[in-house]
Amino acid sequence: MKGIDVSYHNGVIDWKAIVLSGIEFAIVRLGYGNRHLDTKFVDNVNGALAAGLKIGVYYYSYALDVEAAKGEAQFVRDVLQGHGIIPELGIWFDMEDADGYKERNGMPDNQTITDMCSAFICELNNAGYSYVGVYASYWWLTRVIDTSQLAEYVPYWNAQWGSKNDFQRARMWQFTDRFEIAGKLFDGNEYFG
């Protein structure tokens, strides 16, 4: 399946145009950091569902330790339960440092980053969500996060621009950050089911 991921950065989305372009799903940013809800989260979820798309959600982590990662997971749980949202295509823990926050505030070592991923996943598994995975670049999935320490059932969303997905365990592949639909740019994704 072909899909996009969306956040408030995309502004008001023409969901009809999205469907007409052949997109079948949207992964919607729920929020980021210490309990920050994406201002377009509810609108984007409702818009995608009303258009007939499948949805998943992602949370951009600013955690620097395991307790903070657990807190992010608890916030995700509270928001999903509070709005009655069931993300058919999973909950994704966005583990990267795109804006340099982690680097500026004491980049955790690789073991701590791996432990944070595990803590986020386990916290949501314990809350009844079975489909919880990790989003990261191919570099992070192969050189920072020790995926061998995470459970076999954990799904991965690999961000690797280009024509092929090299991370064999990926359930979803982000192949570009420049996917244009109706004059707006989105990240393009493939979901492998």
N, C-alpha and C positions, 0 to 999 in steps of 0.2 A: 504494500500500500504506500501511496505517496502522501506526505503530510508536511505541515509547517509547525514551527513553534512561534508563539506570540507572547507579547507583554505590552505594557502601556506604551513602550517605545513605538509600537506600530500605529498608535492613534486609533481613530474610529475605523473599524474594519468592515468592508463590504462582504459579508459572509456569502451572499448569493454569488458574487464574482469568484469567490474562493472555490465554491462547489462547481461552478461552471468551468473552472480551469482544470478540473480533474482531481483536486485535492480530496482525500478521504478522511483525514484526521488532523487534529490540532493538539499540540502539547502546550498547555497554557501555564504561564508563570504564575504561581500562587503568591510568591513573595520572595523576600531575601533577608538575610541577617537576623537581627534580634527583633522578631515579631513585626516585620514590615510587610503589610499586605500590599500586593500590586494593585494600584488604583483601578485598573481595568479588569481585574480577575473575574469578578462576578459577571460583568458585561460580556467578556470574552467567552466564558463558559456557556452562558445562556445563548449567545449568538451562535456559537459553534453547534451546540446541541439542537437549537431551533432549525439550523440549516441541514441537520441530519448527519453531522460529522461525529465520529468517535472522538473521545477526548482522553488525554492524560494530563497530569500536572507536573511542574517541576519547581524546585525551591533552590535558589542561588544561595549557597552557604558562605557565611562569613565566620563560621566557627573556627576557633583556634585550639580547641580542646574537646574532649569527649563530652563533657557536661553541656557545653554550648551546642554541640551537634544534637544531643538528646532534646535540648530546649527547642531547637528548630523543628525537630520531628513532632514534638508536642504541639507546637503552634500549627503545623500542617494538619495534624489530627483535629485540633479544635476548629479550624476554619472549615475543613471538609464536613465535619459533623454538624457544625453550626449552620451550614448552607445546604445540607442534605445532598452533597455531591459525591458520586461514586465514579472515580476515574477509571474507565474500562481499560485504558491503555497504560495504567500504572501511575505510580508516584516516583519521580526521579529526583535524586539528590545531586544537584549541580556542583561538582567539586572541581574547582579551577581557581585561578587567581588573575582573571582577565583585567581587573582594574588595579592590581598591585596591592590590594588591601592586606593580604596575608603577608606579603614581603615587607611591607612597611610596619607591621605590627608583630613581627616575630614569627616568620614562617615555621609552621610545625614541621617536625621531621616526618619522613615517609611512614614510619610506624604509626605515629599519631594520626596522620591523615587516613591511613587504612582503618585504624580503630574508630575514627569519627564516622567513616562510611558504614562500618559494621553497627555502630551505636544507633545511627539514624534509621537504618534498615530494621534492626531488631526492635527499636521503640515502636515503629509503625506496625511491624508484624505482630507485636504483642497487643496492639490496639485493634487487631482484626484485619489489617490490610496485608494481603498475601503477595501482591505484585508491587514490590518496592525495589528500585534499582539505582544504579549509579550512571550519571552523565559525566563524561570527561573526554578530553582530547585523547587521541591515540597515544601521544607522548605520556600523558598522565596515567593512562591505563596500562602502559608497558614499562614505565620508568619511575613512577611516583607511588601509585596505589598498588599494593601487593594483592592482586586479585586472587592469588592462590590461597590467601587467608580468609577470603569471604566464602560463604556457603555456595555450593554448586548451583542452587536454585536462583541465585541473584542474577537478574538481567542487567545488561549493559547497553548504554547508548553511546556509541563512538562518534566523536566529532573528528572527521578526517576529510578535508576537502579533496575533491578529485573524482576519479572514475572508478575507484574500487575501495572496498572496506577490508582492511587487513586484520582487524580484530575479530577473530573467528567466533568468539562467544557473544558478539553483539546481537541484540534483538532489534536494535534500531541504529541507523546510520545517518548522521548529519553530513551530507555530501557537499553542501555549499552554504555560505552566509549571504548569498546574493540571488535570491529567487524572487523575481518580480511578478506580481499579480495585480492587475488593475492600478498600476502606477505606484505600488508600495513594495518595499523590499522585505522579504522574510527569509528565515533560514529554511532550507529545503531538507527534508528527511525521508528516509525509506524505513518502513516497519516490516520486519521479517516474520511476524506472527509467532 
